[in-house]
């Protein structure tokens, strides 16, 4: 996650509990230990005070879990407190959910508070059922499809997060096509970086990405407005610019997470039921440990020797400390999975962009070079 300057992003982990049992979940045992109202109050107070102290103009509040809607009343309470007490501070709300609790009544309350929802769907029903079963071991695809239609009815610009595992990566083109056919036009692709990726997995993944690039080209030629992170993010490192150091997440500084017990962590990836005290950077009761914050920022931003001389160094995501930790157990060591993935996908993305540029495809040029495109596309999709 990258953050804009003069903005902080804070994640409220409302609970460790979840009604799914995803095969790749990193957060640990699904304990029913929710954040208390007292801790939530102290968290809101801490964020508002920190924003004022640092002269922050915008706070992005993310609700996370477990499944955050298991504590929907607390979610509404936290959002309402920010709305009531933000003064001249800009505040936005986002939520990641598996969708099983997205009833019409809940959606109505979320929309009142302008909570942007990212729904987790890992692909076709077969993949979804395999990777994201419920607590009883049953598939979740049918229930999530119903949630998807409810969500798109109130927000056509809702996002889907799709996690690729070594077993599902070879079907990424089928998964994206399925999610697109559901009606989603904003799709974020991420890998399970904690999994064991072998050569055979990448050998099958590469051809699927090439098929997906053809799918992307076909949709653009058909004048479809959409965002597909795996290609659009990489194309923009050419059409715009690489992500500068000051635009990155600045681990523990411009983003941090509040655990259900009030502990502060530099990123959502470090909030687990197992507890990772070595990654704590404070507590809502006492504030930040500046020494710990400095340590994480310094060590995560250090140039990595293994990346020296790589032509993709300024364009890839090897700077992400959370991904590096998930793969290598160290925030300083670049993830070999990231390295393999970027070396594989970047040429595919570049060839895709070159084809569309040579065709002088008007939508592609508009999408990649017009800074107003995100706003225009949002309006066009909403009013379609």
C-alpha positions in Angstrom: 0.0 0.0 0.0 1.3 3.4 -0.9 0.2 6.6 0.7 -0.1 10.1 -0.6 1.9 12.8 1.2 0.2 14.6 4.1 -2.1 11.5 4.5 -2.1 8.8 7.1 -3.8 5.4 6.7 -4.9 3.6 9.9 -6.4 0.2 10.0 -8.8 -0.7 12.8 -8.7 -4.5 13.3 -12.1 -4.9 14.9 -11.8 -8.7 15.5 -9.6 -11.7 14.9 -12.8 -13.8 14.4 -13.9 -14.8 10.9 -16.7 -16.8 9.3 -14.4 -18.1 6.6 -11.4 -20.4 6.8 -9.3 -19.2 3.8 -6.5 -21.6 3.1 -3.8 -18.9 2.9 -4.9 -16.7 5.8 -1.9 -15.2 7.7 -3.8 -13.7 10.7 -3.7 -16.9 12.9 -6.3 -18.6 14.9 -9.9 -17.3 14.6 -10.4 -16.2 18.2 -13.5 -14.4 19.2 -11.7 -11.5 20.9 -13.2 -8.3 19.4 -11.9 -4.8 20.0 -13.7 -3.2 23.0 -15.6 0.0 22.7 -13.1 1.6 25.1 -10.1 0.6 22.9 -11.9 1.8 19.9 -12.5 5.2 21.6 -8.8 5.4 22.6 -7.9 4.5 19.0 -10.0 7.3 17.5 -8.7 9.8 20.1 -5.1 8.7 19.3 -5.6 9.0 15.5 -7.2 12.5 15.7 -4.5 13.7 18.1 -1.7 12.3 15.9 -3.2 13.9 12.8 -3.3 17.3 14.6 0.2 16.9 15.9 1.6 16.1 12.5 -0.5 18.6 10.5 -2.1 15.8 8.6 -4.9 16.9 6.2 -6.4 13.5 5.3 -6.9 10.3 7.3 -7.9 7.1 5.5 -9.6 4.7 7.9 -9.6 1.0 7.0 -11.8 -1.5 8.8 -10.2 -5.0 8.9 -10.3 -8.3 10.6 -10.9 -11.3 10.7 -14.2 -10.3 9.2 -15.0 -6.7 10.3 -18.7 -7.0 9.8 -18.9 -9.5 12.7 -18.4 -6.3 14.7 -20.6 -4.1 12.5 -22.0 -2.0 15.4 -18.5 -1.1 16.5 -17.6 -0.3 12.9 -20.5 2.1 12.6 -19.6 3.6 16.0 -16.0 4.3 15.0 -17.0 5.8 11.7 -19.6 8.0 13.4 -17.0 9.3 15.9 -14.6 10.3 13.1 -17.5 12.0 11.2 -18.5 14.0 14.2 -15.1 15.0 15.5 -12.9 15.4 12.3 -13.4 19.2 12.3 -11.6 20.3 9.1 -9.8 17.0 8.7 -10.6 15.0 5.6 -11.6 11.4 6.5 -12.4 8.5 4.2 -13.5 4.9 5.1 -12.6 1.7 3.5 -13.4 -1.9 4.4 -12.2 -5.3 3.3 -14.9 -8.0 3.6 -15.7 -11.5 2.6 -19.2 -10.5 1.8 -21.2 -13.1 3.7 -22.7 -10.5 6.0 -23.4 -7.9 3.4 -27.2 -7.7 3.8 -29.3 -4.9 2.3 -29.6 -3.4 5.8 -25.9 -3.5 6.4 -25.1 -2.0 3.0 -27.5 0.8 3.7 -25.7 1.7 6.9 -22.3 1.5 5.2 -23.4 3.7 2.3 -24.7 6.3 4.8 -21.2 6.6 6.1 -19.7 6.4 2.6 -17.6 3.3 3.4 -15.8 2.1 0.3 -16.1 -1.7 0.2 -13.5 -4.1 -1.2 -15.0 -7.6 -1.7 -12.7 -10.6 -1.6 -13.4 -13.0 -4.5 -10.6 -15.3 -5.5 -12.0 -16.3 -8.9 -14.4 -18.8 -10.4 -16.8 -20.6 -8.1 -14.5 -23.7 -8.0 -11.5 -21.6 -7.0 -13.5 -19.6 -4.5 -14.9 -22.7 -2.8 -11.5 -24.3 -2.6 -9.6 -21.3 -1.3 -12.3 -19.6 0.8 -14.5 -22.2 2.5 -16.6 -21.3 5.5 -16.0 -22.4 9.0 -17.9 -25.6 8.4 -15.8 -26.4 5.3 -18.5 -25.5 2.9 -18.0 -23.5 -0.3 -18.7 -19.7 -0.2 -19.1 -18.9 -3.9 -22.9 -18.8 -4.1 -23.3 -16.6 -1.0 -20.5 -14.2 -2.3 -22.2 -14.0 -5.7 -25.4 -12.8 -4.0 -23.3 -10.3 -2.0 -21.6 -9.1 -5.2 -24.9 -8.2 -6.9 -26.1 -6.4 -3.7 -22.9 -4.4 -3.5 -22.8 -3.5 -7.2 -26.4 -2.3 -7.0 -25.4 0.4 -4.5 -21.8 1.0 -5.8 -21.0 0.0 -9.4 -17.4 1.1 -8.7 -16.8 -1.3 -5.8 -13.4 -3.2 -5.8 -12.7 -6.9 -5.8 -9.5 -8.2 -4.3 -8.4 -11.5 -5.8 -5.7 -13.6 -4.2 -3.7 -15.9 -6.4 -2.2 -19.0 -4.9 0.2 -21.4 -6.6 -2.7 -23.6 -7.4 -5.0 -20.9 -8.8 -2.5 -18.6 -10.6 -2.6 -20.6 -13.8 -6.3 -19.7 -14.1 -6.0 -16.0 -13.5 -7.4 -15.1 -16.9 -10.5 -17.2 -16.2 -10.9 -15.7 -12.7 -10.6 -12.1 -13.9 -13.1 -12.8 -16.7 -15.6 -14.3 -14.2 -15.2 -11.3 -11.8 -15.7 -8.9 -14.7 -18.8 -10.8 -15.8 -20.2 -10.4 -12.3 -20.1 -6.7 -13.0 -16.9 -5.5 -11.3 -14.8 -3.0 -13.1 -12.1 -2.5 -10.4 -10.1 -5.6 -9.8 -7.0 -5.9 -7.5 -4.8 -8.9 -8.0 -2.4 -10.0 -5.3 -0.3 -13.1 -4.7 -0.2 -15.4 -1.6 3.4 -14.5 -0.9 3.6 -16.8 2.2 3.0 -19.9 0.0 5.6 -22.1 -1.5 5.9 -21.1 -5.1 7.8 -23.6 -7.3 9.2 -23.3 -10.8 6.2 -25.3 -12.2 3.8 -22.8 -10.7 5.4 -19.9 -12.6 5.7 -21.9 -15.7 1.9 -22.3 -15.7 1.3 -18.7 -14.5 3.2 -17.0 -17.3 1.0 -18.3 -20.2 -2.1 -17.3 -18.1 -0.8 -13.8 -17.8 -0.3 -13.6 -21.5 -3.8 -14.8 -22.1 -5.0 -12.1 -19.6 -3.1 -9.4 -21.5 -5.0 -10.4 -24.7 -8.2 -10.2 -22.6 -7.2 -6.7 -21.5 -6.5 -5.6 -25.0 -9.9 -7.0 -26.3 -11.8 -5.1 -23.5 -10.0 -1.8 -24.2 -10.7 -2.1 -27.9 -14.4 -2.7 -26.9 -14.3 0.6 -25.1 -14.7 -1.0 -21.6 -13.7 1.2 -18.7 -12.0 -0.9 -16.0 -8.9 -1.1 -13.7 -6.9 -4.2 -13.4 -4.0 -3.8 -11.0 -1.6 -6.4 -12.3 -1.3 -4.5 -15.6 -2.4 -1.0 -14.9 0.0 -0.5 -12.0 3.0 -1.6 -14.1 2.0 0.3 -17.2 1.8 3.5 -15.1 5.4 3.1 -13.9 6.2 3.8 -17.6 3.4 6.2 -18.6 3.6 8.2 -15.4 6.7 7.5 -13.2 8.1 4.9 -10.9 6.9 5.1 -7.3 9.2 7.5 -5.5 10.5 6.7 -2.0 8.4 9.4 -0.5 5.2 8.0 -2.1 5.7 4.5 -0.6 4.0 3.3 2.6 6.7 4.6 5.0 6.2 1.7 7.3 4.8 2.7 10.7 4.7 6.4 9.8 2.2 7.2 7.1 0.4 4.0 7.8 -0.2 1.9 10.9 -2.6 -0.6 12.3 -4.5 -0.9 15.6 -4.9 -4.4 16.9 -8.1 -5.5 18.8 -6.2 -5.1 22.1 -4.9 -1.6 21.2 -1.4 -2.5 20.2 0.0 -0.5 17.3 1.8 -2.2 14.4 3.4 -0.7 11.3 1.1 -2.5 8.9 -2.0 -4.8 8.8 0.2 -7.8 7.9 1.7 -7.9 11.4 -1.5 -8.1 13.3 -2.0 -11.8 14.2 -3.5 -13.8 17.0 0.0 -15.4 17.5 1.3 -12.0 18.4 4.4 -10.5 16.9 5.8 -8.2 19.7 8.9 -7.6 17.7 6.8 -5.6 15.3 4.9 -3.5 17.9 5.4 0.2 17.6 3.3 1.3 20.6 -0.1 1.2 22.1 -3.1 3.5 21.9 -2.8 4.0 25.7 0.8 5.2 25.5 1.3 6.3 21.9 4.1 5.5 19.5 7.5 4.2 20.4 9.5 6.5 18.2 12.6 4.2 18.5 10.6 1.3 17.0 9.0 3.4 14.3 12.4 4.7 13.2 13.9 1.1 13.2 11.2 -0.2 10.8 11.3 2.8 8.5 15.1 2.7 8.3 15.4 -1.0 7.7 12.4 -1.3 5.3 13.6 1.6 3.1 17.3 0.4 2.9 18.5 -0.4 -0.6 18.6 -4.1 -1.1 21.9 -5.5 -2.4 20.1 -8.3 -4.3 18.2 -5.6 -6.3 21.4 -3.7 -7.2 21.7 -3.3 -11.0 18.3 -4.7 -11.8 16.6 -2.8 -14.6 13.2 -3.2 -12.9 14.3 -1.9 -9.5 12.5 1.4 -9.8 9.3 -0.2 -11.0 8.8 -3.3 -9.0 7.3 -3.8 -5.5 10.5 -5.1 -3.8 10.2 -2.2 -1.4 7.1 -3.6 0.4 8.3 -4.7 3.8 5.1 -6.7 4.5 5.5 -8.8 1.3 9.2 -9.3 2.0 8.4 -10.5 5.6 5.7 -12.9 4.4 8.1 -14.6 1.9 11.5 -14.3 3.6 10.8 -13.6 7.3 12.7 -10.4 7.0 11.6 -6.9 6.2 15.0 -6.2 4.7 15.4 -9.1 2.2 13.6 -8.8 -1.1 11.0 -11.5 -1.8 12.2 -14.0 -4.4 8.5 -14.5 -5.3 8.2 -10.8 -6.0 11.3 -10.9 -8.1 10.1 -13.8 -10.2 6.6 -12.3 -10.6 7.9 -8.9 -11.6 10.4 -10.3 -14.1 7.6 -12.3 -15.6 4.8 -9.8 -15.7 6.6 -6.6 -16.5 7.5 -7.6 -20.1 4.0 -8.8 -20.7 2.6 -5.5 -19.4 5.1 -3.5 -21.5 4.3 -5.4 -24.7 0.6 -4.9 -24.0 1.1 -1.1 -23.6 3.2 -1.0 -26.7 0.6 -2.7 -28.8 -2.2 -0.4 -27.7 0.1 2.7 -28.1 1.0 1.7 -31.7 -2.7 1.3 -32.4 -3.2 4.8 -31.0 -6.1 3.4 -29.0 -7.9 6.4 -27.7 -9.2 4.8 -24.6 -5.8 3.5 -23.6 -4.1 6.9 -24.1 -6.9 8.5 -22.2 -6.7 6.0 -19.4 -2.9 6.1 -19.0 -2.1 9.7 -19.7 -5.1 11.8 -18.7 -4.9 12.6 -14.9 -8.7 13.2 -14.9 -9.4 9.7 -16.2 -10.1 8.1 -12.8 -12.8 10.6 -12.0 -14.3 10.4 -15.5 -14.3 6.6 -15.5 -15.9 6.6 -12.1 -18.7 8.8 -13.3 -19.2 6.8 -16.5 -19.3 3.5 -14.7 -21.6 4.8 -12.1 -24.0 6.3 -14.6 -23.9 3.4 -17.1 
